[in-house]
Amino acid sequence: MKRFYKEVSVGQAGGGWQVLLDGRGIRTAGRQPQIVPNEALAEAMAAEWSGQGETVDPAAFVLRDLADYAIDVVAPARDEAIADLVPYAQTDTLCYRGEKGEPLHARQLEVWEPLLQAAEHRWDVSFERIAGVIHQPQPPETLARMQAILSAESDFSLAALRTLASLAASLVIALAAISPDADPEELWRAANLEQDWQAELWGKDAEAEALRARRFAAFETAARFAALARV
């Protein structure tokens, strides 16, 4: 698509901030005013528009797409958005370990256990650790508590969590990624522990490494989106 605007700016609108193209406010894919919580997020989204050349690349608007999802999908159906996230706690990758005594299990204990224990302490929950890959349910009390934690998050944080949990296969890692002191790179290494372990054993594959890099970029951007949206 050819670039159809000259000037990009931001302005206050509807209790929040909005990106303006040639003075006109942007609308979401659902045709709603694209109003975000603060100036910092609006400026970051404006940078996506400013960075375009003569041709507009739709794939370059990751922050815009996350904002659209928050406004068009999460806001009108928060309960459904939360219900879609809770299963990531039910099958959280941090809970599924190798057999005791195996080198992989030792690595999982070293990397995953501190993250899981920190989550348990922070949220006053208890996660079941599971040996092997056969599914076992988490305690109903834990799932109810995680649902309550998600209910306290903003629409914009929930939009980010959808991307983060899907990429990490872990609600624990996703929630850690939107905390103020998050280290996305460290969390991504934890999420990819088993893949990285296999690469250490059998060697790295260029295609797999490229995919890992693209997925990390999406993970990092979602975490940045949540940080920018925080009021």
N, C-alpha and C positions, 0 to 999 in steps of 0.2 A: 504494500500500500504506500502510495506517495505521501510524503509529509504534507499535511494540510494546514499547518499553523506556523506562526513565526515566533510569538512570544509565549514563554511559560512563566507563570508566577503562582503564588498562593495567596489565599485570602480567608478571612473568617466568614463562616456561614453556618447558620442553624445550630449554634452552640458548639461548633467545632471548627475545623479547617478544611479547605478544599483546594485542589489543584485547578488553576485557571489556564485555559489555552486561548490566547488572544482576548483575555478578559472574560471568557465564558467558563462557567463551572462544568466540570466533567460529571457525567452520569455513569452509574454502574452498568454492567451487562443487563441487569434487570430494570434499567431505566429509572433508577432512584438516584437522588443527589448523592454523589460520592463524598460524604463528609466523614472525616476521620477525627480522632480525639484531640490531636494536638498539632502544633506547627512543625515539630521535628519530623513526624511521620509524613506530613504533607510535603515538606521540603525534600525528603528522600524520594517520595513518589514523583515529585516534580522533576527530580534529577533523571529519572527514567525517561521522561518525555524530552528533556533538554539534550540528553545524550544521543538522540536519534539523528541520523543523517538525512539525506534526501528521501530515503525509503525507510518506513517505519517497520521495525521487526516486532511482531506480536509476542514473540517468545522472550522479549527483553523486559516485560512488564510483570515481574514476579510479585512485587509489592502491591501493584495495582490489583492483580488477580486475587491476592489474599484479602485485600480490603473489600473487593466485590463479594467474595465468599462470606466474609463476616457480615456484610450489610444485607445481601440478597438471600443467603441460606441460613446462617446462624441466627441472626436477629429475629426473624419471624418464627423460628422453630428451635428454640434453645434446647428444649427437652430432648428432641430427636438428635440434635448435634451431640449432646452429652451422652445419650444412650449409645451412639455410634463409637464413642471413645472408651467407654467402660470395658468392653471386651479386650482391649489391649492390656488391661491389668489382669484379666483372667488368664491370658496366655503370655504374660510378660517374659521376654527372652531372658531377663536376668535370673529368672526362677528355674530355668531348665539347665541342669548341669550334667557334665559327664560323670562317669562312675568314679567313686572314690579310689584314690591311688593312681589314677591316670594323670599324665602330665597336663592334659587339657583342663581337667578338674582343678588342678593346682593353680593354673592361670586364671580360671574363672573365679576362684576364691580370692585371689589377689586383686583382681580388677573389679569384679561385680559385687562381691560381698560388701565392701565399704559403701558403695552406692545404695545397695538395698537396705543396709542397716541405717544409713542416714535418712532414707525415706521413711523407714519404720519409726524412727525416733521423731522425725519432724511431724509426721501425720498421725502418730499414735495408732499404727496398724501393724498387722502381722502377715507376712507373705510366706506361703509354703514353698520350700525349696524342693525341687523334683529331680530325681536322677533319671536320665534318659529323655526320650522325646514323647512318650505317651502322655497325653493330656490328663491332668488332674485338676479338679476345681480349686479355686482359692476360697477362703472362708467368706460366707455371705456378709459378715460384718466388715471385712476388708473392702469388698466391692461397694457396699453401701457408703463406706467412708470415702472411697475414691470418687464416687458420684457426688457426694457433698462437696468435696474439694473442687471438682470441676464446676459445680454450680456457682461457686464463688468467683470464677474467672469471668473476665469481660468477653464480649462477642469476638473481639479482635484476638484475644489470647486463645480462645477456643479454635478460631480459624488457624492460627499458627500450630496449635497442638495437633490438629488433624494431620497436617503435613509431617510434623516431627514424629508423632507416634507411628505413623505408617512407615516412614523411612527407617526408624529405629526398631520397629516391632516391640516397642516398650513404652508403656505409659510412664513408668518411673523415669526413664531417660528423657522423655518429652517434657515432663513437668520440671525436671532439673534444668533443662535447656532454656526455660523461660524465667528462671530465677535471676535476680540481679547480679549474682556473682558467678554466673554460668561460664564454663569454658567449653564452647561448642566442639572444638577439636578433640579435647580429651573425651567428651561424651560420645563423639562419633567413633573414636577408637574403641570405646567400650561396646558400642552397638555392633561393631564389626569384628569383635574379638575372634569369633570362630572362623570367619572368612580369612582374617589375617593369619590365624594359626595354620590354616590349610596352605596359605601362600608360603609361609615359612618352611613347611614340610616339603611341598612339591614345586615351589618356585612361583614367581609372579607371572600373571598373564596380562599382556598389554591391554587387551580389550576389557578384561575385568577391572584393571586399574583405572582405565578411562571412565568406566561406568561408576566406579566407587567415587571418583573425583566429582562427577556430575551430581551424584546423589548427595555428597557432602556439601556442594555448593547450594543445593536446594535446602538442606538441613540448616546450614549456617544462615541463609537468607530468612528462613522462617523464624529462627531464633532472634535475628536482628529485627524483624518485623514486630515480634512481641515486645522486645525491649523498647523500640521506638513508640509503640502504641501505649506503653505504660504511662498512666497519668500520675 
